[in-house]
Amino acid sequence: MGVPTVFKNQSDIGQYGEAQFTVTWSAADSDELASEVLIDLSALSGGLLEPHLGVRSIEWTAAESMQADVFYDSLPADADTNVITIPTGATEGSVDFRNGATSHDRKDKNTLGGDLVVSTQDALPGDTLWIRVLFKVHGKTE
């Protein structure tokens, strides 16, 4: 069995950007995603010193059977450091961190830099996960 094919797109205009991520498990795909890159910070840093991502908002659709964690690969994946956990049964949702939700646009969460990644659990053949992230790249210019 194998890992499913992931389709991703990220774009930025200056310090702000959007990333989209889609994966569908086929009958031949039984493996979970393990720290699959959702946003590649090195492709976005644009010459900034000490770059780090700030997640502005996330929206998703997911199969009912699966769980997904979105986190920075420079921090351990756990409930305290995950940007978001999409729990089993949550087939769609969104979080706008700009409107008072627990912020992941704070420097203390992002000082180590790192890519934004996705790991999954309990995905079945036919399951699909779609994630859209609006983000800002922080850093020093000199």
C-alpha positions in Angstrom: 0.0 0.0 0.0 1.1 3.6 -0.3 0.9 7.2 0.6 -1.8 9.2 -1.2 -1.0 11.9 -3.7 -1.2 15.4 -2.2 -2.0 18.5 -4.3 -0.9 21.8 -2.9 -0.7 25.4 -4.0 0.8 28.3 -2.1 1.1 31.9 -3.2 2.0 35.1 -1.5 1.8 38.8 -2.2 4.4 40.4 -0.1 4.1 39.2 3.5 0.5 37.8 3.0 -0.5 34.6 1.3 -2.8 31.6 0.8 -2.2 27.9 0.7 -4.5 25.1 -0.4 -4.0 21.5 0.3 -6.1 18.5 -1.0 -5.5 14.8 -0.6 -7.8 11.9 -1.5 -7.0 8.3 -0.4 -7.6 5.7 -3.1 -8.1 1.9 -2.6 -4.4 1.5 -2.9 -3.5 4.2 -0.3 -3.5 3.0 3.2 -0.7 5.1 4.7 -1.4 8.2 6.8 0.2 11.6 6.2 3.1 12.3 8.5 4.3 15.9 8.7 3.3 16.6 5.0 4.2 20.2 4.2 1.3 22.5 3.8 3.2 25.8 3.8 6.9 25.8 2.8 8.4 28.7 4.7 11.7 28.7 2.8 9.8 29.3 -0.4 8.2 32.4 1.1 10.7 34.2 3.3 11.8 36.6 0.6 15.1 37.5 2.2 13.6 38.1 5.7 15.8 37.4 8.7 14.4 34.9 11.2 11.2 34.3 9.2 8.2 32.7 10.8 4.6 32.1 9.8 1.6 33.6 11.4 -1.7 31.7 10.6 -4.5 34.2 10.0 -7.3 31.7 9.3 -7.9 28.1 8.4 -10.9 26.4 6.8 -11.3 22.7 6.0 -13.5 19.8 4.9 -12.6 16.3 6.0 -14.0 12.8 5.9 -15.9 11.9 9.0 -13.7 9.0 9.8 -10.4 10.9 10.0 -8.5 13.2 12.3 -5.9 15.7 11.1 -3.4 17.9 13.0 -1.9 21.1 11.6 1.3 22.2 13.3 4.7 23.8 12.9 7.4 21.2 12.2 9.8 23.2 14.5 7.5 22.4 17.5 6.4 19.1 18.9 2.9 18.0 17.6 0.6 18.0 20.6 -2.5 19.7 21.9 -0.6 22.7 23.2 1.4 23.5 20.0 -1.0 22.3 17.2 -2.4 25.2 15.3 -5.6 23.2 14.9 -6.7 19.6 15.4 -9.5 18.5 13.1 -11.3 15.9 15.2 -13.0 12.7 13.9 -16.5 13.6 12.9 -15.8 17.3 12.1 -16.5 17.3 8.4 -16.1 21.0 7.9 -15.2 24.1 9.8 -13.1 27.2 10.0 -11.2 29.3 12.5 -10.3 32.9 12.1 -7.4 33.8 14.4 -7.8 37.5 13.6 -11.2 37.6 15.4 -10.2 36.7 19.0 -9.7 32.9 18.6 -6.5 31.6 20.2 -3.9 33.3 18.2 -1.2 31.6 16.2 0.0 34.9 14.9 2.1 35.5 18.0 5.9 35.5 17.9 6.2 33.2 20.9 4.5 30.4 18.9 6.6 30.9 15.8 10.1 32.0 16.9 11.6 28.8 15.7 10.3 29.3 12.2 9.5 26.1 10.4 7.0 24.9 7.9 3.3 24.4 8.5 2.6 20.6 8.2 -0.3 18.1 8.3 -0.5 14.7 9.9 -3.5 12.4 9.7 -5.0 9.4 11.5 -7.7 6.9 10.5 -8.0 7.9 6.9 -9.9 5.3 4.8 -10.0 4.7 1.0 -12.2 7.3 -0.6 -11.6 9.9 2.2 -10.6 13.4 1.2 -9.1 16.2 3.2 -9.0 19.9 2.0 -7.4 22.7 3.9 -7.1 26.4 3.1 -4.8 28.7 5.1 -4.4 32.4 5.0 -1.1 33.4 6.5 1.4 36.2 7.1 5.2 35.8 6.9 6.9 37.7 9.8 10.6 38.5 10.0 13.2 41.2 10.2 14.4 43.1 7.2 17.9 43.8 8.5 
